[in-house]
Amino acid sequence: MAIILLYMHKDNIDRFKNFENDVKQLVLDFEAMERRGDSLYFDVDQLETIIDFYLETADGDMLEKSVRYGEQLFPTSTEIQLRKVHLLCFKERYKEAHSMLKQLERVQPDDTDVLYALGVVYSALEQPRKAIQYYHKAAVDGHELGIIYSNIADEYVKMDQRTEARNYYRKALRINSEDEHSLYELANCYEDDGMIDKWIHYYLRFVEEHPYSKVGWFCLGEAYIAAGLYEKAIDAYQYAITIDSDFYYAYMQMASCLYALGEFDKAVATLHDASKHTQDQALVMFRIAEIFRERGNLVTANLYYDKAVKMDPYYAEAWHSMSTCYSMMMVFDAAIDAAKHALKIDPESPLYLTTLALIYADSGDFENADRFFECAIPYYTDFEQGWLAFADYKMSQGLYDDAIDGLTRGLPDCEMVSEYYKRLAKCYYLTNRRNMLYNAVRACIYDNPDGGRELIDYCPELGNDFEVMNIIHSK
């Protein structure tokens, strides 16, 4: 069985880079025929090769033309019909693809290519059990089992049945140890279930058996990070880089480990190394900037944020981080300008709107602060930090009723319950609403052994309030 994977990729540099010369010549002949409006004869194998080329290079226009031409020459060919199914999938017309495959299945119920394609289409239609059923049918002839087992594992992941998923990813890797998808996804399964020891054990054994697997070493490094074993993780990433000096992600993770170990200069140096092995240098500059910002070196951080946005002017997160640095340095004009750049890229971001409001507040421009908070509030449904920032802003102005109103609106959907009630307690105390204060204090200490201490740390005045301390100590 020759399984055709429904997988597309583009090579923008040279579309023939990964293809033999005979494939290139067939494709060029077909395209010359199309340009001239001629009709040339290609046998069915040649047309399959041409169509597969357009599938793999994701050239939708030529894919459609080649499939149509194949149907004209060979209207009864199952292989051409299968490739039409792939065209339909390329266009995300999965229901049409399903209908066509069911017709093919009725004619050739044992055709494993048809059965495999049905598995893929059922997967796209979010019917994982049906997908698994057809993948198993396609596996009967014993061909391409590694691909099939990996696909079955993917379906089990969709259903949150990770024990079965791990089993099938391991089966896939026993057949093809170079299956990078299964290596990464198996690691994700171990991580999601918190099975760190088994994660380490599996990948240690894997790299012993396959010492030149860069992805195996990388996944072992990820397991060591999850266990907090940063030195061992660095060693694993170093092995991955030794195998492939362009393995960008290994550099990035090694830098994270070095940072966690307090080796800040080495982390920055490693990120500079990473920048030599990726086209996304803006991300690397951003990561370097983050290290300097977290270390309190705001000037150097902004130099790197500036490099990031020059490389990628649409890097909203870098503009936003730059704005916070300038704000901390009290360079408010530059902070506002950077925050507006971030907001222009993502105008509905509650984080960016709130940040700009706070920068205006810090600069003393309360009119614009109020204006941007009003713009941000409609987006606070899934951004509970926004209500906290709004409350802090209103409390700083002595507008406790406004703060209470914001906190009350955000409370039903929040997870940071103690943060809300600490602020409410302070507001109620300062506005002498005793019964509401007592209720807020009780909420602070409910299911939180440290709630009383955290409340007093936040609002020390409450430590001198006899009734409040009575409630705290009575728990």
C-alpha positions in Angstrom: 0.0 0.0 0.0 1.4 3.4 -1.0 -0.1 5.8 1.4 -0.4 9.4 0.3 -0.1 11.7 3.3 -2.5 14.6 3.4 0.4 16.9 4.4 1.4 20.0 2.6 4.5 22.2 2.7 6.0 25.0 0.6 9.6 25.6 -0.2 9.7 29.2 -1.1 13.3 29.1 -2.2 13.3 26.3 -4.7 10.1 24.3 -5.2 12.1 21.4 -6.8 14.7 21.3 -4.1 13.5 18.0 -2.6 12.6 16.3 -5.9 14.4 14.2 -8.5 15.1 15.6 -12.0 12.5 13.3 -13.6 9.8 14.7 -11.4 10.9 18.2 -12.2 10.8 17.5 -15.9 7.3 16.0 -15.7 6.0 19.1 -13.8 7.7 21.5 -16.3 6.2 19.6 -19.2 2.7 19.7 -17.7 3.0 23.5 -17.0 4.3 24.2 -20.5 1.2 22.3 -21.8 -1.1 24.4 -19.6 0.5 27.6 -20.8 0.1 26.7 -24.5 -3.4 25.3 -24.0 -2.2 22.0 -25.6 -3.2 18.4 -24.8 -0.3 16.0 -24.0 -0.6 12.4 -23.0 0.7 11.4 -19.6 0.3 7.9 -18.3 -1.5 7.4 -15.0 1.8 7.0 -13.0 3.1 10.2 -14.5 0.0 12.1 -13.6 0.0 10.7 -10.1 3.6 12.0 -9.8 2.6 15.5 -11.1 -0.4 15.7 -8.8 1.6 14.6 -5.8 4.2 17.3 -6.5 1.5 20.0 -6.3 0.1 18.4 -3.1 3.5 18.4 -1.4 4.3 22.0 -2.5 0.7 23.2 -1.6 0.2 24.8 -5.0 -3.6 24.8 -4.9 -4.2 26.2 -8.4 -2.0 23.7 -10.2 -3.2 20.9 -8.0 -6.7 21.5 -9.2 -5.7 21.7 -12.9 -3.6 18.5 -12.7 -6.4 16.6 -11.0 -9.0 17.8 -13.5 -6.6 16.7 -16.4 -6.1 13.4 -14.7 -9.9 12.8 -14.5 -10.2 13.6 -18.2 -7.6 11.1 -19.2 -8.4 8.4 -16.6 -12.0 8.8 -15.3 -12.1 5.4 -13.7 -8.7 5.5 -12.0 -9.0 5.0 -8.2 -5.6 6.6 -7.7 -6.7 9.8 -9.5 -9.9 9.8 -7.6 -8.0 9.5 -4.4 -6.0 12.5 -5.4 -9.2 14.4 -6.0 -10.1 13.6 -2.4 -6.8 15.2 -1.4 -7.7 18.2 -3.4 -11.0 18.5 -1.6 -9.2 18.2 1.7 -6.7 20.9 0.6 -9.7 23.1 0.2 -11.1 21.9 3.5 -14.2 20.5 1.8 -14.2 17.4 4.0 -17.8 16.5 3.7 -17.4 16.2 -0.1 -14.2 14.2 0.4 -16.1 11.9 2.7 -18.9 11.3 0.3 -16.5 10.6 -2.5 -14.5 8.1 -0.4 -17.6 6.3 0.7 -18.5 5.7 -2.9 -15.0 4.4 -3.6 -15.2 2.2 -0.5 -18.4 0.6 -1.9 -16.6 -0.3 -5.1 -13.3 -1.4 -3.5 -14.0 -2.2 0.2 -10.5 -3.6 0.8 -8.5 -0.8 -0.8 -6.2 0.3 2.0 -5.5 3.7 0.4 -9.2 4.4 0.5 -9.5 3.2 4.0 -6.6 5.3 5.2 -7.9 8.4 3.5 -11.3 7.8 5.2 -9.4 7.8 8.5 -7.8 11.1 7.7 -11.1 12.7 6.7 -12.9 11.4 9.8 -10.1 13.0 11.8 -10.7 16.3 10.0 -14.4 16.0 10.7 -13.6 15.6 14.4 -14.8 12.0 14.6 -11.8 10.4 16.3 -13.5 7.0 16.9 -14.4 6.6 13.3 -10.9 7.7 12.3 -9.3 5.0 14.5 -11.7 2.4 13.1 -10.6 3.1 9.5 -6.9 3.5 10.4 -7.1 -0.1 11.9 -8.7 -1.3 8.7 -5.9 0.4 6.7 -3.3 -1.4 8.8 -4.4 -4.9 7.8 -1.9 -5.2 5.0 1.0 -4.3 7.3 2.3 -1.4 5.3 3.1 2.1 6.6 2.3 1.0 10.1 4.4 3.7 11.7 2.4 6.4 10.1 -0.9 4.7 10.9 0.0 4.1 14.6 1.1 7.7 15.0 -2.3 8.9 13.5 -4.2 6.6 15.8 -2.3 8.0 18.8 -3.3 11.5 17.6 -6.9 10.6 17.7 -6.6 9.2 21.3 -5.0 12.5 22.3 -8.1 14.3 21.0 -10.2 12.1 23.3 -7.9 12.7 26.3 -7.1 9.0 26.4 -3.4 9.5 26.8 -2.6 6.0 28.0 -3.7 4.6 24.7 -2.0 7.5 22.9 1.4 6.8 24.6 1.0 3.1 23.6 0.6 3.9 19.9 3.3 6.6 19.8 5.7 4.0 21.2 4.5 1.5 18.6 5.1 4.0 15.9 8.6 4.8 17.2 9.5 1.1 17.3 8.8 1.0 13.6 10.4 4.3 12.7 12.7 5.8 15.3 13.0 9.0 13.2 9.3 9.9 13.5 9.7 13.3 15.0 6.0 13.9 15.4 5.6 10.9 17.6 8.7 11.8 19.6 7.4 15.2 20.4 3.8 14.1 21.0 4.8 11.2 23.3 6.7 13.7 25.4 3.6 15.9 25.5 1.6 13.0 26.8 4.0 12.3 29.6 4.1 16.0 30.5 0.3 16.4 30.5 -0.1 13.4 32.9 2.8 14.6 35.1 4.7 11.3 34.5 8.1 12.9 34.7 10.0 9.8 35.9 8.6 7.7 33.1 9.3 10.5 30.6 12.9 10.6 31.6 13.2 6.8 31.6 11.8 6.4 28.1 13.9 9.0 26.5 17.1 7.9 28.3 16.6 4.5 26.9 15.6 5.9 23.5 18.9 7.9 23.1 20.9 5.0 24.3 19.4 3.0 21.4 19.4 6.0 19.0 22.3 8.2 20.0 22.1 10.4 16.9 18.4 11.4 17.4 18.5 15.1 17.9 14.8 15.1 18.8 15.3 12.3 21.2 17.9 14.3 23.1 15.7 17.4 22.9 12.8 15.6 24.4 15.0 14.2 27.2 16.1 17.8 27.9 12.4 18.8 28.2 11.9 16.0 30.7 14.8 17.2 32.8 13.5 20.7 32.8 10.1 19.4 34.0 12.1 17.7 36.8 14.0 20.9 37.6 17.3 19.2 36.6 18.7 22.1 34.6 22.3 20.9 34.4 21.2 17.6 32.9 18.9 19.4 30.5 21.7 21.5 29.3 23.8 18.4 28.6 20.9 16.9 26.6 20.4 20.0 24.6 24.1 20.2 23.9 24.0 16.7 22.5 21.1 17.8 20.2 23.1 20.7 19.0 26.2 18.6 18.4 24.1 16.4 16.1 22.5 19.4 14.4 24.3 22.7 14.9 21.2 24.5 13.4 18.8 23.1 16.0 17.4 26.5 17.0 15.0 25.3 19.7 17.7 23.5 21.6 19.6 26.8 21.9 16.5 28.5 23.1 15.8 25.9 25.8 19.4 25.8 26.8 19.3 29.5 27.4 16.2 29.1 29.6 18.1 26.5 31.7 21.1 28.8 32.1 18.8 31.6 33.2 17.1 29.4 35.7 20.6 28.5 37.1 21.5 32.2 37.4 24.0 32.0 34.5 22.6 35.2 32.9 25.6 36.1 30.8 25.8 32.5 29.4 22.0 32.6 28.7 22.4 35.8 26.7 25.5 34.3 24.8 23.5 31.2 24.0 20.6 33.3 22.7 23.1 35.2 20.4 24.2 31.7 19.2 20.5 30.9 18.5 20.1 34.0 16.4 22.6 32.6 13.9 20.4 29.5 13.3 16.9 31.0 12.7 15.1 33.4 10.5 13.0 34.6 13.5 15.8 36.7 15.0 13.2 39.1 16.4 12.1 36.5 18.9 15.7 35.9 20.0 16.2 39.7 20.5 12.9 39.7 22.5 14.1 36.9 24.7 17.4 38.7 25.3 15.5 41.9 26.2 13.4 39.9 28.7 16.4 38.7 30.5 17.8 42.3 30.9 14.4 43.6 31.9 13.9 40.9 34.6 17.4 41.7 35.8 16.5 45.4 36.1 18.6 46.6 33.3 15.9 48.6 31.5 18.1 50.6 29.2 19.8 47.5 27.7 16.4 45.7 27.6 14.9 48.5 25.5 17.9 48.3 23.1 17.0 44.7 22.4 13.3 45.4 22.2 14.1 48.1 19.7 16.1 45.5 17.7 13.2 43.1 17.8 10.6 45.6 16.5 13.0 46.8 13.8 13.3 43.2 12.6 9.5 42.7 12.9 7.5 45.9 13.2 4.4 43.9 13.9 5.8 42.3 17.1 3.1 43.6 19.4 4.5 41.9 22.5 7.9 43.5 22.0 6.3 47.0 21.6 4.2 46.3 24.8 7.3 45.3 26.8 9.2 48.3 25.6 6.4 50.5 26.8 6.5 49.1 30.3 10.2 49.6 30.4 9.9 53.2 29.4 7.1 53.7 31.9 9.3 52.3 34.7 12.0 54.7 33.6 9.4 57.5 33.7 10.0 58.3 30.0 6.3 58.6 29.4 6.3 60.0 25.9 8.3 57.0 24.6 6.2 54.6 26.8 2.9 56.0 25.3 4.3 55.8 21.7 5.4 52.2 22.2 2.1 51.2 23.8 0.2 52.8 20.9 2.3 50.7 18.5 1.3 47.5 20.3 -2.4 48.6 20.4 -2.4 49.4 16.7 -1.4 45.8 16.0 -3.9 44.4 18.4 -6.6 47.0 19.1 -8.8 44.8 21.2 -6.1 43.5 23.6 -7.3 44.2 27.2 -3.7 44.0 28.3 -2.5 46.6 25.9 -5.4 48.9 26.5 -4.9 48.6 30.3 -1.2 49.2 30.0 -1.7 52.4 28.1 -4.3 53.5 30.6 -1.9 52.9 33.5 0.9 54.7 31.7 -1.3 57.8 31.2 -2.2 57.5 34.9 1.4 57.4 35.9 2.2 60.4 33.8 -0.7 62.4 35.4 -3.0 62.4 32.4 -6.1 61.0 34.2 -8.4 62.1 31.4 -6.7 59.7 28.9 -6.3 57.1 31.7 -10.1 57.1 32.2 -10.7 57.0 28.5 -8.5 53.9 27.9 -9.9 52.1 30.9 -13.4 52.6 29.5 -12.1 51.1 26.2 -10.6 48.2 28.0 -13.5 47.2 30.3 -15.6 45.5 27.6 -12.8 43.0 27.1 -12.3 42.2 30.8 -14.5 39.1 30.7 -11.4 36.9 30.3 -8.8 39.2 31.7 -9.3 39.4 35.5 -6.1 41.3 36.0 -7.8 44.2 34.2 -10.4 44.6 37.0 -7.6 44.5 39.6 -5.7 47.2 37.7 -8.8 49.3 37.4 -9.6 49.0 41.1 -6.0 49.9 42.1 -6.2 53.0 39.8 -9.5 54.1 41.3 -8.3 53.4 44.9 -5.2 55.6 44.2 -7.6 58.4 43.5 -9.7 57.8 46.5 -12.6 56.7 44.4 -13.5 53.6 46.5 -17.1 53.2 45.2 -15.8 53.0 41.6 -13.2 50.4 42.7 -15.8 48.4 44.5 -18.1 48.5 41.5 -15.3 47.2 39.2 -14.3 44.4 41.6 -17.9 43.4 42.1 -18.3 43.2 38.3 -15.2 41.0 37.9 -15.7 38.8 40.9 -18.2 36.2 39.5 -15.7 35.1 36.7 -12.4 35.5 38.5 -10.0 32.8 39.7 -7.8 35.2 41.7 -10.5 35.4 44.4 -8.2 36.4 47.3 -6.8 39.3 45.3 -10.3 40.7 44.7 -11.4 40.3 48.3 -8.2 41.9 49.7 -9.0 45.0 47.7 -12.7 44.9 48.6 -11.8 44.6 52.3 -9.6 47.6 52.1 -12.3 49.6 50.3 -14.9 48.6 52.8 -12.6 49.5 55.7 -11.8 52.9 54.3 -15.4 53.7 53.7 -16.5 52.3 57.1 -18.8 49.6 55.8 -18.3 47.2 58.6 -20.6 44.3 57.7 -19.3 44.2 54.2 -15.7 44.4 55.6 -16.3 41.4 57.8 -17.7 39.4 54.9 -14.7 40.3 52.7 -12.3 39.2 55.5 -14.1 35.9 55.9 -13.8 35.4 52.1 -10.0 36.1 52.3 -9.4 33.4 54.8 -11.9 30.8 53.4 -9.9 27.8 52.2 -6.7 29.8 52.4 -4.5 29.2 55.5 -2.3 32.2 54.7 -5.3 34.5 53.8 -5.2 36.4 57.0 -1.5 37.2 56.8 -1.8 38.1 53.1 -4.6 40.5 54.0 -2.6 42.2 56.7 0.4 42.5 54.5 -1.8 44.1 51.8 -3.6 46.4 54.2 -1.5 46.8 57.5 -4.2 49.1 59.0 -6.4 46.1 59.4 -3.9 44.6 61.9 -5.1 47.2 64.4 -8.8 46.5 63.9 -10.0 44.3 66.8 -13.0 42.8 65.1 -11.1 42.0 61.9 -8.3 40.3 63.9 -10.9 38.4 65.8 -12.3 36.9 62.6 -8.9 36.0 61.4 -7.9 34.3 64.6 -11.2 32.5 65.0 -10.6 30.4 61.9 
